[in-house]
Amino acid sequence: MSSEYQADKAGRKEERDAFKARIRDGLERKIERATKGDEVADTFQQLERLLVRIWWQFFDWLAVVPWGRLAIVSLLVMIATGVVSDRAAGPVVFLILMSFVIKIVAGGKVSADKVAAEATAKAETEQLERNVLEARLEALQAQIEPHFLFNTLASIDQLIQMDPPRASQMQQSLIRYLRSAMPKMREGRRPTLGQQVDLSSAYLEIMQVRMEERLQRSVNVPDGLRSAAFPSMMLQTLVENSIKHGLEPKSDGGQLAIAAEIRDGRLEVSVTDTGMGFAPKGVGGCGLANIRERLKVLYGKRAELIISVPASGGTRALIRVPYEVILDEPEPADLAPVSQTKTEPTINLDKPETV
């Protein structure tokens, strides 16, 4: 009884061991097949990447190879194929025709990429030119400011002895001018029309102390336009030209009016005087040439400087730029324009000269 039980037990154990062995063998075969499948998949992936790389290299070669060289290569391939086998001539001709089609497509892609690269380079060059031009302007302004300051201080020194009230008035005007100019030079923010009007108004205050009743000035700039973007020093250059070449040489002086308005979606800022009139080949053209150059660099064809002679005489200089509002640029309360007198539009233009 005991021996039979032991034999039966040993038989069941062998069966279990054999079953486990079959399961283990089956798992090992499955793992082996899966491993072989992964290897095959990796091989196909590598082959796919190789074919893609070869295709794009062929595409790039077709894009840059000259048409003459491509024709010669195609002719040699056709000759070689005809020598080897006539059956391969048809597929080879089809491949050559497809190569010519791909050449046209690839050439268009390369041309488009080249145009895009040239446009990007041009934009970067123009931006660099803008930065260089503004740096030159800041350097020029840094040279002009001390010269103007010293001359004004010398005038104040003379007036202290001759006319103390006028000396005090000029001193206050100089303080206003410096308050308008110096912080903006340090901040490096985009200039606004309001800042430029304040700067020119303070300059006109100083000039009026020197010219007295020979200078009548008015500023007609709506408050809503004071936050508009406007290049620095352009307005003051026009004002200085009007004073230096128009009103100062005239024995009885005259009027100078600053105005601004929106027309056809663009900002127009003008300086009109009743002085000696515009002389195209006369002195003072350097400042206008500087304005033209800056407008061209900053705005391209979207801005212009127009010099015209009103029917009543004198000169009218107008700068037209795209209208853009500068946000978050609070204006100091103590730098409001000195005069907001509204002038009558009595000036008629005779065929304005677009410069």
C-alpha positions in Angstrom: 0.0 0.0 0.0 2.7 2.4 0.9 4.8 1.6 -2.1 1.8 2.1 -4.4 1.2 5.5 -2.8 4.8 6.5 -3.2 4.8 5.5 -6.8 1.6 7.4 -7.5 2.9 10.5 -5.8 6.1 10.3 -7.8 4.1 10.0 -11.0 2.0 13.1 -10.3 5.2 15.0 -9.5 6.7 14.0 -12.8 3.5 15.1 -14.6 3.7 18.5 -12.8 7.3 18.9 -13.7 6.6 18.1 -17.3 3.7 20.5 -17.5 5.9 23.3 -16.0 8.6 22.5 -18.5 6.1 22.8 -21.4 4.9 26.1 -20.1 8.4 27.3 -19.6 9.4 26.2 -23.1 6.3 27.9 -24.5 7.1 31.2 -22.8 10.7 31.1 -24.0 9.6 30.6 -27.6 7.1 33.5 -27.3 9.9 35.7 -25.9 12.2 34.6 -28.6 9.6 35.4 -31.3 8.9 38.8 -29.7 12.6 39.5 -29.6 13.0 38.6 -33.2 9.9 40.7 -34.0 11.4 43.8 -32.2 14.7 43.3 -34.1 12.8 43.2 -37.4 10.8 46.3 -36.4 14.1 48.1 -35.5 15.5 47.0 -38.8 12.5 48.4 -40.7 12.7 51.7 -38.7 16.4 52.1 -39.5 15.7 51.4 -43.2 12.9 53.9 -43.2 15.1 56.6 -41.7 17.8 55.8 -44.2 15.3 56.1 -47.1 14.0 59.4 -45.8 17.5 60.8 -45.4 18.4 59.6 -48.9 15.2 61.2 -50.3 15.8 64.6 -48.7 19.4 64.5 -49.8 18.2 63.8 -53.4 15.6 66.5 -53.0 18.2 69.1 -51.9 20.6 68.0 -54.7 17.8 68.5 -57.3 17.1 71.9 -55.9 20.7 73.2 -56.4 21.9 71.2 -59.4 22.0 73.1 -62.7 19.5 72.1 -65.3 22.3 71.3 -67.8 24.1 69.0 -65.4 20.8 67.3 -64.5 20.0 66.7 -68.3 23.5 65.2 -68.8 23.2 62.9 -65.8 19.7 61.8 -67.0 21.0 61.1 -70.5 23.9 59.0 -69.2 21.5 57.0 -66.9 19.2 56.3 -69.9 22.2 55.2 -72.1 23.5 52.9 -69.3 20.0 51.5 -68.6 19.5 50.8 -72.3 22.8 48.9 -72.5 22.0 46.8 -69.5 18.3 46.0 -70.1 15.6 47.2 -72.4 12.9 46.4 -69.8 14.3 48.9 -67.3 14.2 51.7 -69.8 10.5 52.5 -69.1 10.7 52.9 -65.3 14.0 54.8 -65.7 12.4 57.3 -68.1 9.5 57.7 -65.6 11.9 58.3 -62.8 13.8 60.9 -64.9 10.6 62.7 -65.7 9.6 62.7 -62.0 13.1 64.1 -61.2 12.4 67.0 -63.5 9.1 67.7 -61.8 10.7 67.4 -58.4 13.4 69.8 -59.6 10.8 72.4 -60.4 9.1 72.0 -57.0 12.5 71.9 -55.1 13.7 75.0 -57.0 10.5 76.9 -55.9 11.1 75.8 -52.3 14.7 76.9 -52.4 13.7 80.2 -54.0 11.0 80.8 -51.3 13.5 80.0 -48.6 16.0 82.4 -50.1 13.5 85.2 -50.3 12.4 84.6 -46.7 16.0 84.6 -45.6 16.7 87.8 -47.5 13.6 89.4 -46.0 14.7 88.4 -42.5 18.2 89.8 -43.1 16.8 93.0 -44.6 14.5 93.4 -41.5 17.4 92.9 -39.2 19.5 95.3 -41.2 16.8 98.0 -41.1 16.4 97.5 -37.3 20.1 97.8 -36.9 20.0 101.0 -39.0 17.3 102.4 -36.8 19.3 101.7 -33.7 22.4 103.2 -35.2 20.5 106.3 -36.3 18.9 106.8 -32.9 22.3 106.4 -31.3 23.7 109.0 -33.6 20.8 111.3 -32.8 21.3 110.9 -29.1 25.0 111.6 -29.5 24.2 114.7 -31.6 21.6 115.9 -29.0 24.2 115.4 -26.3 26.5 117.7 -28.2 23.8 120.3 -29.0 22.3 120.5 -25.5 25.5 121.9 -23.8 26.0 124.4 -26.7 22.4 125.7 -26.3 22.7 125.6 -22.5 25.9 127.7 -22.5 24.4 130.3 -24.9 21.3 130.6 -22.8 23.3 131.0 -19.6 25.4 133.7 -21.2 22.2 135.5 -22.2 20.9 135.2 -18.7 24.1 136.6 -17.3 23.8 139.7 -19.5 20.2 140.2 -18.7 20.8 140.0 -14.9 22.6 143.3 -15.2 20.4 144.9 -17.9 16.9 143.6 -17.2 16.6 141.3 -14.1 12.9 140.5 -14.7 13.7 139.2 -18.2 16.6 137.3 -16.8 14.3 135.6 -14.3 11.9 134.8 -17.0 14.6 133.2 -19.2 15.9 131.3 -16.3 12.5 129.8 -15.6 12.1 128.9 -19.3 15.5 127.2 -19.3 14.4 125.2 -16.2 11.3 124.1 -18.1 13.3 123.1 -21.1 15.7 121.0 -19.1 12.9 119.3 -17.2 11.4 118.4 -20.6 14.6 117.2 -22.2 16.8 115.6 -19.6 14.5 112.9 -18.1 13.4 111.7 -21.5 17.0 111.3 -22.6 17.7 109.1 -19.5 14.6 107.0 -19.6 15.1 105.8 -23.2 11.3 105.4 -23.8 9.6 106.0 -27.1 9.0 109.7 -27.4 5.5 111.1 -27.6 4.1 114.2 -29.4 3.3 115.7 -26.0 6.9 115.5 -24.9 8.1 117.0 -28.1 5.6 119.9 -28.0 6.6 120.6 -24.4 10.3 120.7 -25.4 9.6 123.0 -28.3 7.3 125.3 -26.2 10.0 125.7 -23.6 12.5 126.5 -26.4 10.1 129.1 -27.8 9.8 130.7 -24.4 13.5 131.2 -24.3 13.6 132.6 -27.8 10.7 134.9 -27.0 12.6 136.4 -24.1 15.4 137.1 -26.6 13.2 138.3 -29.5 10.5 139.9 -27.4 7.6 141.2 -29.5 9.3 140.1 -32.7 8.1 136.5 -32.0 4.4 135.6 -31.7 3.8 131.9 -31.1 0.8 129.6 -30.9 0.4 125.9 -30.2 -2.7 124.0 -31.4 -2.2 120.4 -30.4 -5.3 118.6 -29.1 -4.9 116.8 -25.7 -5.9 113.5 -27.3 -2.9 113.6 -29.6 -0.3 114.2 -26.9 0.1 110.5 -26.3 0.7 109.8 -30.0 4.2 108.4 -30.9 6.4 111.0 -32.6 10.2 110.8 -33.3 12.3 112.9 -30.9 13.9 116.2 -31.9 12.1 116.4 -35.3 9.6 119.0 -34.1 12.3 121.1 -32.4 14.4 120.9 -35.6 11.6 122.5 -37.6 11.0 125.1 -34.9 14.7 126.0 -34.8 14.8 126.3 -38.6 11.8 128.6 -38.6 13.5 130.8 -36.0 17.0 130.8 -37.4 16.2 131.0 -41.1 12.7 132.6 -41.1 12.0 134.9 -38.3 15.3 136.1 -36.8 16.6 137.5 -40.1 13.4 139.4 -40.6 13.5 142.8 -39.0 10.0 142.8 -37.6 10.0 139.0 -36.9 6.7 137.2 -37.3 4.4 134.4 -36.2 5.2 130.8 -35.5 2.4 128.2 -35.2 2.7 124.5 -34.1 -0.3 122.4 -35.0 -1.2 118.7 -35.1 -4.2 116.7 -36.5 -5.2 113.3 -37.8 -5.8 113.0 -41.5 -6.5 109.8 -43.4 -5.4 107.7 -40.4 -2.0 109.4 -40.1 -0.6 112.0 -37.7 0.3 115.4 -39.3 2.5 117.8 -37.3 3.2 121.2 -38.9 5.3 124.2 -38.1 4.3 127.4 -40.0 6.0 130.7 -39.9 5.6 134.1 -41.6 9.3 134.6 -42.0 11.7 135.0 -44.9 10.4 132.0 -46.8 11.8 128.7 -47.9 15.1 128.6 -49.9 15.5 125.1 -51.3 19.3 125.6 -51.9 19.9 127.8 -48.9 21.5 127.1 -45.6 19.8 125.0 -43.0 19.2 122.0 -45.2 21.2 119.6 -42.9 18.5 119.5 -40.3 15.8 118.7 -42.9 18.1 116.1 -44.5 18.5 114.4 -41.1 14.7 114.4 -40.7 14.2 112.8 -44.1 16.8 110.1 -43.4 15.3 109.3 -40.0 11.8 109.1 -41.4 12.9 106.7 -44.2 14.7 104.4 -41.7 11.9 104.5 -39.1 8.9 104.3 -41.3 10.0 103.6 -44.9 7.4 105.0 -47.4 4.8 105.4 -44.7 6.1 108.8 -43.6 7.1 112.0 -45.3 8.4 115.5 -44.9 6.6 118.2 -46.9 7.9 121.7 -47.3 5.6 124.3 -48.8 5.2 128.0 -49.2 1.9 129.4 -48.1 0.2 132.0 -50.3 0.7 134.6 -47.6 4.4 134.0 -47.5 6.7 132.3 -45.0 7.3 128.5 -44.8 5.2 125.5 -43.7 7.0 122.3 -42.8 4.8 119.2 -42.3 5.7 115.8 -41.0 3.3 113.0 -41.7 3.8 109.7 -39.8 1.6 106.6 -39.0 -0.7 107.3 -36.0 0.2 105.2 -33.0 -0.7 105.8 -29.3 1.9 105.2 -26.6 0.2 103.8 -23.5 1.4 104.1 -19.9 3.3 107.3 -20.6 2.1 109.8 -17.9 2.9 113.4 -18.7 4.3 115.6 -15.8 1.7 118.1 -14.7 4.1 121.0 -14.7 5.2 120.5 -18.3 1.9 121.4 -19.9 2.1 123.5 -23.1 2.5 127.2 -22.4 0.1 128.2 -25.1 -2.9 126.3 -26.5 -4.2 129.3 -28.5 -6.2 128.1 -31.4 -5.2 129.8 -34.7 -7.5 130.4 -37.7 -6.7 128.2 -40.7 -5.8 131.2 -43.0 -2.8 129.5 -44.7 -3.3 128.3 -48.2 -0.6 126.1 -49.8 0.8 126.5 -53.3 1.7 123.0 -54.7 3.5 121.6 -51.7 6.8 120.1 -52.5 7.1 116.5 -51.2 10.6 115.9 -50.0 
